[in-house]
């Protein structure tokens, strides 16, 4: 064999190595893919749970804040209503006194 022929002809060792590498690669792919898929599903499930829990916490917090604001507004509105009712009563008493004073 000439040096040029030796570089092109790799012999049966190269072919056996190529076949062995392909078999090992295929085996690893088959072995790791189900695990990777299961891990991906697990991560997706955990992420979905995390998002769900965060959304539930935000909903509870927002609901609590809204309830507090509604209570404050209700109390303020009742105060305005009470003040308006007191003003109406005071004006009614003044009108009554004025009417009695002009009659008598």
Buried (B, 14 or more C-beta within 10 A) or exposed (E): EEEEEEEEEEEEEEEEEEEEEEEEEEEEEEEEEEEEEEEEEEEEEEEEEEEEEEEEEEEEEEEEEEEEEEEEEEEEEEEEEEEEEEEEEEEEEEEEEEEEEEEE
